[in-house]
Amino acid sequence: MADLPGAAVKRLLTKHGDGLRTSGSAVELAVAAAEDYVGRLAQEASASAQRDKRKTIMDSDIQRARETLGD
């Protein structure tokens, strides 16, 4: 079962996809892709916080993780 709500992902796809409709299978693939990205982002951000000997992921960790992942 997906952790991200499909309805929210579908709204984003419609909003950023020039208002085009989105098939159910496309939403499922987008949810899987988004969850994969957020998972990799969390892993990188966590590693950053741990390197700085913190137990809390901060804004700077997310920014560093995005740079590492190429965003």
N, C-alpha and C positions, 0 to 999 in steps of 0.2 A: 504494500500500500504506500502511496506517495505521501510525503510529509507536506509538500506545498499544495495548496488548494488549486485544483485545475481551473476553477472559475476565475481566480485572480490572474493566473497565467494567460488564460484566454482573453481577458480584458486587455492585458498588456500587448498581446499579439495583435488584437484588433486596433488598439490605440496607435501602435507603432507600425502597423502594417497597412496604413492608409484606409482603414475601415473595412478591409476585406474580411469575409467570414473565414472561420478556421474549422477544419474537420476535427472530429473527436480524436482520431489517431494522431493528428498533428499536434494537438494540445498535449496528449500523453508523451510524445517525443520531446516537446518543449519542456514539460515538467521534468522529465528525466535529465535533460541537458542542464536545466537550471539547478537541479539538486546536485548534479555532478560538480558544476562550477562552484556552488556555495560550499560544498564539501571540501574541494581543493583550496578554496579561499580560507576556510576555517583552519585547515591543516597548516597552511603557510602562516596565518596570523597567530596561531597557537605556538608554532615554532619560534616566531619572532618574540612573543611575550616570554617564552621560556628562556630564550637567550638573554633577555633583559632581567631574568630572575623574578618575573611577575606571575601571578596566578590569574590576572585579568587581561583580557584582550582589549586593547585600547584603539582609538582612531588611527594612531600612527601604525599599529600592527596591520590593520586592514589596508591602509594606504600602501605600506611596504609589500604586503601580499599581492595587491593588485598590480604593482609594478613588476613583481617577480613573475606573475602569471601573464604579463603582457597586456594589461588593460590600461 
